[in-house]
Amino acid sequence: MRVSIAQTRQIGKKLGVNFDKVNVHELRSGIEVEHEHKNLIGVGMTNAAKVALDHLKEHKDYYSRLKIVESKRKI
């Protein structure tokens, strides 16, 4: 599922995200990745954003790193 930047900003605003501290593109990627698990754990877009934000607190480029790791696994 693709999430637009506008949708990401809207969800972020609802959650009180400071986009001076959180990269909107990383959060968008995070929402998309975490939302993929919705069938497994019932994650909606807002809850996916919360999970993504938890990861981004640990590493502000968490989802960029994840893409690199996943691309290496496919080799």
C-alpha positions in Angstrom: 0.0 0.0 0.0 1.3 3.4 -1.0 1.0 6.3 1.4 1.4 9.8 0.1 3.4 12.5 1.8 0.2 14.4 2.4 -1.3 11.4 4.2 1.9 11.0 6.2 1.8 14.6 7.3 -1.9 14.3 8.2 -1.3 11.2 10.3 1.8 12.8 11.8 -0.1 15.9 12.8 -2.7 13.8 14.5 0.0 12.1 16.5 1.8 15.4 17.3 4.9 14.6 15.2 7.5 17.3 14.9 8.7 17.1 11.3 11.7 19.1 12.2 12.9 16.0 14.1 11.3 13.2 12.0 12.0 12.9 8.3 8.6 12.7 6.6 10.0 10.3 4.0 11.2 7.9 6.6 7.9 8.0 8.4 6.1 7.4 5.1 8.2 4.3 4.5 7.7 3.2 8.0 3.9 3.4 7.7 4.0 1.4 4.5 6.2 -1.3 6.0 4.4 -1.6 9.3 1.0 -1.5 7.6 1.9 -4.6 5.6 1.6 -6.5 8.8 -2.0 -5.4 9.3 -3.4 -8.8 8.4 -1.2 -10.4 11.0 -1.6 -8.0 13.9 -4.6 -5.7 13.0 -2.5 -2.6 12.4 -4.2 0.4 11.0 -2.4 3.4 9.5 -2.3 5.4 12.7 -1.0 2.4 14.7 1.5 1.6 11.9 2.7 5.2 12.3 3.1 4.7 16.0 5.2 1.6 15.5 7.2 3.4 12.8 7.9 6.3 15.2 9.1 3.9 17.8 11.7 2.6 15.3 12.6 6.1 14.2 13.3 7.1 17.8 16.0 4.4 17.9 17.5 5.3 14.5 16.2 8.3 12.5 17.0 6.4 9.3 15.6 3.0 10.4 13.6 2.4 7.2 16.4 3.4 4.9 18.6 0.9 6.7 15.9 -1.7 6.5 15.8 -1.3 2.7 19.5 -1.9 2.5 19.4 -5.0 4.6 16.5 -6.4 2.6 18.1 -5.7 -0.7 21.2 -7.6 0.4 19.1 -10.6 1.4 17.8 -10.9 -2.1 21.2 -11.3 -3.6 
